[in-house]
Amino acid sequence: MSGFSTARQKMVDGQVRTNDVTDRRVLDAMLTVPREAFVPAARQALSYLDLDLDVSEGAAKRFLIKPALTGKLLQAAEIGEVDNVLVVGCATGYLAALSAKLARQITATECDSALAAKAKAAFTSLGLANIACRAAACPEGDPSAAPYDVIILNGAAEVLPEALLGQLKEGGRLVGVSAESKPPRAMLVTRTHGEFGHRTLFDAAAPVLPGLERAPAFVF
């Protein structure tokens, strides 16, 4: 077993399983998809650490969220084999690649066009043909492939734009970290009869996605 393969196994056993991720399909995906393939070469040694991993190369910071949180969000999303899934703010694409092991079709968006290109290259190198990736602002989603059974945020949101909610299929669900108040928490949003229900899942923290920040309040 290679060094990265050993580290991947330790990540799943020591970080993911121990955080109550028991879904066999999610665990298998995390054991299969090489996280290092989505990390710049200079930082690949950090690929399996318990941290939000900076994968940006420009001024704007972009991250792969912690492995344990990644697994817990995927488990909460309950992605089915025939589902159509949107991953918002995919960065270099790790969460989207995991989702591709679980669903029929993935659409991934990323506001940084250079990172979107890296994500596409990684998907191609891993033979993941069921992912479409495009450069787009996080609040926009991708209406062209909507409606979605599942929408997953690869980070936190201080606001949740109507455009994303509007792209959920009836009976669909959105999962991500809500930082609208403190402490931040993972949330599940479901659409039923055109109405949206919100349920708190667990305390969680993640970097806020670009475009999903709260507007600064006016002060004198």
C-alpha positions as CSV (number, residue, x, y, z in Angstrom):
1,M,0.0,0.0,0.0
2,S,1.4,3.4,-1.0
3,G,1.9,6.3,1.4
4,F,-1.1,8.1,0.1
5,S,-3.2,4.9,0.2
6,T,-2.2,4.3,3.8
7,A,-3.0,7.9,4.7
8,R,-6.4,7.7,3.0
9,Q,-7.2,4.6,5.1
10,K,-6.1,6.3,8.3
11,M,-8.2,9.4,7.4
12,V,-11.3,7.3,7.0
13,D,-10.7,5.2,10.1
14,G,-9.5,8.0,12.3
15,Q,-11.4,11.1,11.2
16,V,-14.5,10.0,9.3
17,R,-15.8,6.8,11.0
18,T,-15.1,8.3,14.4
19,N,-17.4,11.2,13.6
20,D,-20.4,8.9,13.1
21,V,-20.2,8.4,9.4
22,T,-21.5,4.9,8.9
23,D,-22.9,5.0,5.3
24,R,-21.0,2.3,3.5
25,R,-21.2,4.0,0.1
26,V,-19.8,7.2,1.5
27,L,-16.9,5.4,3.2
28,D,-16.1,3.4,0.1
29,A,-16.0,6.6,-2.0
30,M,-13.7,8.3,0.5
31,L,-11.4,5.2,0.4
32,T,-11.4,5.2,-3.4
33,V,-11.0,8.8,-4.4
34,P,-7.4,10.1,-4.0
35,R,-7.7,13.5,-2.2
36,E,-4.1,14.3,-3.1
37,A,-5.2,14.5,-6.8
38,F,-7.1,17.7,-5.9
39,V,-4.2,19.3,-4.0
40,P,-1.4,21.4,-5.4
41,A,1.8,19.4,-5.6
42,A,3.6,21.6,-3.0
43,R,0.8,20.8,-0.4
44,Q,0.1,17.1,-1.2
45,A,1.7,16.0,2.0
46,L,-1.2,17.8,3.8
47,S,-3.9,16.0,1.8
48,Y,-5.2,13.8,4.6
49,L,-4.8,16.0,7.7
50,D,-7.8,17.1,9.7
51,L,-8.1,20.6,8.3
52,D,-9.7,22.8,5.8
53,L,-7.0,22.6,3.1
54,D,-6.1,25.7,1.1
55,V,-5.9,24.8,-2.5
56,S,-5.9,28.3,-3.9
57,E,-2.9,29.7,-5.8
58,G,-4.2,33.3,-6.1
59,A,-5.2,36.0,-3.7
60,A,-8.6,34.6,-3.0
61,K,-8.5,31.7,-0.6
62,R,-10.4,28.5,-1.6
63,F,-10.5,25.3,0.4
64,L,-11.3,21.6,0.5
65,I,-13.4,21.3,3.7
66,K,-12.2,18.9,6.4
67,P,-12.6,15.2,5.6
68,A,-14.9,14.5,8.6
69,L,-17.2,17.3,7.7
70,T,-17.1,16.2,4.0
71,G,-18.2,12.7,5.0
72,K,-20.9,13.9,7.4
73,L,-22.5,16.2,4.7
74,L,-22.4,13.4,2.1
75,Q,-24.1,11.1,4.6
76,A,-26.7,13.7,5.5
77,A,-27.5,14.3,1.8
78,E,-28.5,10.7,1.3
79,I,-27.4,10.7,-2.4
80,G,-29.1,8.1,-4.4
81,E,-27.7,6.2,-7.4
82,V,-30.0,8.0,-9.9
83,D,-29.8,11.5,-8.3
84,N,-28.9,14.7,-10.1
85,V,-26.5,16.6,-7.8
86,L,-25.1,20.2,-7.7
87,V,-21.9,20.9,-5.8
88,V,-21.5,24.6,-5.2
89,G,-18.0,26.1,-4.8
90,C,-16.2,22.9,-5.7
91,A,-12.7,24.4,-5.6
92,T,-10.5,21.8,-7.2
93,G,-13.3,19.2,-7.1
94,Y,-12.8,16.7,-4.3
95,L,-16.3,16.8,-2.9
96,A,-17.7,16.6,-6.5
97,A,-15.6,13.6,-7.2
98,L,-16.9,11.8,-4.1
99,S,-20.4,12.7,-5.1
100,A,-19.8,11.3,-8.6
101,K,-19.2,7.9,-6.9
102,L,-22.7,8.1,-5.4
103,A,-25.0,9.7,-8.0
104,R,-25.9,9.5,-11.7
105,Q,-24.9,13.0,-12.6
106,I,-22.9,15.8,-10.9
107,T,-22.8,19.5,-11.8
108,A,-20.0,21.3,-10.1
109,T,-19.5,25.1,-10.0
110,E,-16.5,27.2,-9.0
111,C,-16.1,30.9,-9.1
112,D,-12.3,30.8,-9.8
113,S,-12.0,29.8,-13.4
114,A,-8.4,28.5,-12.9
115,L,-9.5,26.2,-10.1
116,A,-12.5,25.0,-12.3
117,A,-10.0,24.1,-15.0
118,K,-7.9,22.1,-12.4
119,A,-11.1,20.3,-11.3
120,K,-11.9,19.4,-14.9
121,A,-8.4,18.0,-15.4
122,A,-8.6,16.0,-12.2
123,F,-12.0,14.5,-13.2
124,T,-10.7,13.5,-16.6
125,S,-7.5,11.9,-15.1
126,L,-9.7,9.8,-12.7
127,G,-12.1,8.8,-15.4
128,L,-15.1,10.5,-13.8
129,A,-17.3,11.0,-16.9
130,N,-20.5,11.9,-15.0
131,I,-19.3,15.4,-13.8
132,A,-19.9,18.6,-15.6
133,C,-17.9,21.5,-14.2
134,R,-18.1,25.2,-15.0
135,A,-16.9,28.5,-13.7
136,A,-19.8,30.3,-12.0
137,A,-20.4,32.4,-9.0
138,C,-21.6,30.4,-6.0
139,P,-25.0,32.2,-5.6
140,E,-25.9,31.3,-9.2
141,G,-25.8,27.5,-9.1
142,D,-26.4,26.1,-12.6
143,P,-30.0,26.5,-13.8
144,S,-29.2,24.6,-17.1
145,A,-29.0,21.3,-15.3
146,A,-31.7,22.0,-12.7
147,P,-33.8,20.8,-11.0
148,Y,-31.5,18.9,-8.6
149,D,-32.3,16.1,-6.2
150,V,-29.4,17.3,-4.0
151,I,-27.4,20.5,-3.6
152,I,-24.2,20.4,-1.5
153,L,-22.2,23.5,-0.4
154,N,-18.5,22.9,-0.3
155,G,-18.2,25.4,2.6
156,A,-20.3,27.7,4.7
157,A,-23.0,30.3,3.8
158,E,-23.9,33.4,5.8
159,V,-26.8,33.8,3.4
160,L,-28.7,31.3,1.2
161,P,-29.7,32.9,-2.2
162,E,-33.1,32.2,-3.7
163,A,-31.5,31.1,-6.9
164,L,-30.0,28.0,-5.2
165,L,-33.2,27.1,-3.4
166,G,-35.2,27.6,-6.7
167,Q,-33.0,24.9,-8.3
168,L,-34.0,22.2,-5.9
169,K,-36.4,19.5,-7.2
170,E,-39.6,18.9,-5.3
171,G,-38.6,16.5,-2.5
172,G,-35.0,17.6,-3.0
173,R,-32.5,18.6,-0.2
174,L,-29.7,21.1,0.3
175,V,-26.9,20.4,2.8
176,G,-24.1,22.7,3.9
177,V,-22.9,24.8,6.8
178,S,-25.0,27.7,7.9
179,A,-23.0,30.6,9.4
180,E,-26.0,32.9,9.6
181,S,-25.6,32.9,13.4
182,K,-23.2,31.6,15.9
183,P,-22.2,28.8,16.4
184,P,-22.3,27.7,12.8
185,R,-24.2,24.5,12.1
186,A,-24.7,22.0,9.4
187,M,-28.2,22.4,8.0
188,L,-30.5,20.3,5.9
189,V,-33.0,22.3,3.7
190,T,-35.8,20.3,2.1
191,R,-38.4,21.3,-0.5
192,T,-41.9,20.0,0.0
193,H,-45.0,21.3,-1.9
194,G,-43.0,24.4,-2.9
195,E,-42.1,25.2,0.8
196,F,-38.7,25.0,2.4
197,G,-38.0,23.3,5.7
198,H,-34.8,23.8,7.7
199,R,-33.3,21.4,10.1
200,T,-30.2,21.7,12.2
201,L,-27.9,18.6,11.9
202,F,-24.8,19.3,14.0
203,D,-22.4,22.0,15.0
204,A,-19.8,22.6,12.2
205,A,-17.5,25.2,10.9
206,A,-16.1,25.8,7.4
207,P,-14.7,28.7,5.3
208,V,-17.5,30.9,3.9
209,L,-18.0,30.5,0.2
210,P,-17.4,33.5,-2.0
211,G,-20.6,35.3,-2.8
212,L,-22.4,33.7,0.2
213,E,-21.1,36.2,2.7
214,R,-23.5,38.4,4.8
215,A,-23.7,42.0,3.5
216,P,-21.8,44.3,5.9
217,A,-24.0,46.2,8.2
218,F,-24.1,50.0,8.0
219,V,-22.4,51.7,11.0
220,F,-22.0,55.4,11.8
